[in-house]
Amino acid sequence: MNPITQNTEDVLEGSITQAQLNQWKFKHRKVVKLSITDDDGTTLFAYFRKPDISIRSAVLQASKMDEFKALEVLFKNCYLGGDAKIEQEDDLRLNITTSFSDHIQPKPVKIEVL
């Protein structure tokens, strides 16, 4: 097969391939896609996996000293991929990780005493 005409996969939002997304879904079961608009009006995408209990514990420990550090721990451990600009710019990374953190907060539980 000619290397120039090899099968090229469609690139999805966030500059990832369908194969990457499928692999992440297989490995992590659930993948969360977030989008953010930068100062230029460009929509950027990031993909995260939900944190397990050990990651949640590390985030909680970090948050006791520094909430920004806690968001960085969350980003480093759950970010799967996406537009490189999100990794490079602190404000984009902070905003998208904050939104992801809000998304994964514990859900309300209904309690009924019988």
C-alpha positions as CSV (number, residue, x, y, z in Angstrom):
1,M,0.0,0.0,0.0
2,N,1.3,3.4,-0.9
3,P,2.0,5.4,2.3
4,I,0.5,8.6,0.8
5,T,-2.9,6.9,0.1
6,Q,-3.2,5.0,3.4
7,N,-6.6,4.9,5.1
8,T,-6.9,8.2,6.9
9,E,-9.5,8.3,9.6
10,D,-11.9,11.1,10.0
11,V,-10.8,13.7,12.6
12,L,-13.4,14.5,15.2
13,E,-13.9,17.7,17.2
14,G,-10.8,18.3,19.3
15,S,-8.4,16.8,16.7
16,I,-9.0,13.2,17.8
17,T,-9.9,10.2,15.7
18,Q,-12.9,8.0,16.0
19,A,-10.5,5.1,16.8
20,Q,-9.1,7.1,19.8
21,L,-12.6,7.9,21.0
22,N,-13.6,4.2,20.7
23,Q,-10.5,3.1,22.6
24,W,-11.1,5.6,25.4
25,K,-14.8,4.4,25.7
26,F,-13.6,0.8,25.8
27,K,-11.0,1.5,28.5
28,H,-12.9,4.0,30.6
29,R,-16.6,3.2,29.7
30,K,-17.7,6.8,29.8
31,V,-16.0,9.7,28.1
32,V,-17.1,13.3,28.7
33,K,-16.7,15.9,25.9
34,L,-16.5,19.5,26.9
35,S,-16.3,22.6,24.7
36,I,-15.1,26.1,25.3
37,T,-14.8,29.2,23.1
38,D,-11.4,31.0,23.1
39,D,-10.9,34.7,22.8
40,D,-10.7,34.4,19.0
41,G,-14.2,32.8,18.9
42,T,-12.9,29.4,18.1
43,T,-14.6,26.4,19.7
44,L,-12.2,24.0,21.4
45,F,-12.9,20.5,22.6
46,A,-11.5,18.4,25.5
47,Y,-12.2,14.8,26.4
48,F,-12.2,13.6,30.0
49,R,-12.7,10.3,31.8
50,K,-14.6,10.2,35.1
51,P,-12.3,10.0,38.1
52,D,-12.1,6.9,40.2
53,I,-12.0,7.0,44.0
54,S,-8.2,7.4,44.2
55,I,-8.3,10.4,41.9
56,R,-11.1,11.9,43.9
57,S,-9.1,11.4,47.0
58,A,-6.1,13.1,45.5
59,V,-8.2,16.0,44.4
60,L,-9.7,16.3,47.8
61,Q,-6.3,16.3,49.5
62,A,-5.0,18.9,47.1
63,S,-8.1,21.1,47.6
64,K,-7.3,21.4,51.3
65,M,-4.2,23.4,50.5
66,D,-4.9,25.0,47.1
67,E,-8.0,24.8,45.0
68,F,-6.1,25.6,41.8
69,K,-3.8,22.7,42.5
70,A,-6.8,20.4,43.0
71,L,-8.1,21.4,39.5
72,E,-4.6,20.7,38.1
73,V,-4.6,17.2,39.7
74,L,-8.0,16.6,38.2
75,F,-6.9,17.7,34.8
76,K,-3.7,15.7,34.8
77,N,-5.5,12.5,35.9
78,C,-8.7,12.7,33.8
79,Y,-7.8,14.6,30.6
80,L,-7.7,12.2,27.7
81,G,-7.1,14.6,24.8
82,G,-8.5,17.3,22.6
83,D,-7.3,20.6,21.2
84,A,-3.7,21.4,22.2
85,K,-4.5,25.0,23.0
86,I,-6.4,23.9,26.1
87,E,-3.3,22.3,27.5
88,Q,-1.2,25.3,26.6
89,E,-3.3,28.1,28.0
90,D,-3.9,28.3,31.7
91,D,-7.2,30.2,31.5
92,L,-8.7,27.7,29.0
93,R,-7.5,24.7,31.1
94,L,-8.8,26.3,34.3
95,N,-12.2,27.1,32.9
96,I,-12.8,23.7,31.2
97,T,-11.5,21.8,34.3
98,T,-13.8,23.8,36.5
99,S,-16.8,22.9,34.3
100,F,-15.7,19.2,34.4
101,S,-15.4,19.3,38.1
102,D,-18.9,20.8,38.4
103,H,-20.2,18.0,36.2
104,I,-18.7,15.2,38.3
105,Q,-20.0,16.5,41.7
106,P,-22.0,14.0,43.7
107,K,-25.6,13.8,42.6
108,P,-28.4,14.5,45.1
109,V,-29.7,11.4,46.9
110,K,-33.2,11.0,48.2
111,I,-33.2,9.6,51.7
112,E,-36.3,8.1,53.2
113,V,-36.5,6.8,56.8
114,L,-38.9,3.9,57.1
